[in-house]
Amino acid sequence: MSKPERKSKRTVISIQDEQQPQLDFEEAEHFLPFTFPEYQRGLIGSRIAAGVTDLSIVAAVYLIFVVTTFTEMPEGFTFDKRVFGIYGVCFFTLVVIYFFLFMLSASQTPGMKHRHLVVVTKEGELLDPKHACKRAFGYLISILPVLLGFIWVFLDPEHLTWADKVSSTYVKKL
């Protein structure tokens, strides 16, 4: 009597090119250089200097506003917490409007222009109105918790502020 032929229990795995996905080990070549953390880390000093310049410009304009309103106040006017609160809100509003309008119109503030910086999208394009609005919102939420959104640049491994993250934008050297 002949034995029945045994079927092999081996599993054969084919690794032919059409079935095996190709892995892209050169992924970094597909990203623009300004998106890398090392590049952003190198811009921290310039970004701080640009921010100080911009806040100085806003403070100078605000000082003119304060001096003008003080000289026009009636005699005997007393300052209380409400008045100082109103002046604080005015300064905050001026800062937000300043950054929003410059991001919307030129993708850079005067301080950034002086430091040869510009804000761009992931693709390297200047901001469109949608990204500018998102960035203005990012500035707003970065300022409110005692500037924590800007201090975040030192803590974040990508060296981006909250405004950068919210709007998916990057600062780039010209």
Residue pairs with C-beta under 8 A, 6 or more apart in sequence:
24 30
28 36
32 122
32 123
32 124
33 39
34 40
34 120
34 124
34 170
34 171
34 172
34 173
35 122
35 170
37 157
37 158
37 159
40 153
40 158
40 159
40 160
40 170
40 171
41 159
43 117
43 159
43 171
43 173
44 153
44 154
44 159
46 115
46 116
46 117
46 173
47 115
47 117
47 153
47 171
49 111
49 115
50 109
50 111
50 112
50 114
50 115
50 117
51 111
51 150
52 111
53 110
53 111
53 114
53 115
54 98
54 99
54 109
54 110
54 111
54 112
55 95
57 98
57 110
57 111
58 91
58 94
58 95
58 98
61 94
62 90
62 91
62 94
65 90
65 94
66 87
92 143
95 139
95 143
96 136
96 139
96 140
96 143
98 109
99 109
99 135
99 136
99 139
100 132
100 133
100 136
100 139
102 108
102 109
102 110
103 109
103 119
103 127
103 132
103 135
103 136
104 127
104 129
104 132
104 133
104 136
106 113
106 126
107 118
107 119
107 120
107 126
107 127
107 132
108 117
108 118
108 119
112 118
112 119
112 171
116 173
116 174
117 171
117 172
117 173
117 174
118 126
118 171
118 172
118 174
119 126
119 127
119 135
119 169
119 170
119 171
119 172
120 126
120 127
120 169
120 170
120 171
120 172
121 127
121 128
121 131
121 168
121 169
121 170
122 168
122 169
122 170
124 172
127 135
127 167
127 169
131 167
131 168
131 169
132 167
134 166
134 167
134 168
134 169
135 163
135 166
135 167
135 169
137 166
137 167
138 149
138 161
138 162
138 163
138 164
138 165
138 166
138 167
139 149
139 163
141 149
141 162
141 166
142 148
142 149
142 150
142 152
142 161
142 162
142 163
143 149
143 150
148 162
149 161
149 162
149 163
150 161
150 162
152 160
152 161
152 162
153 159
153 160
153 161
156 165
160 170
163 169
164 170
164 171
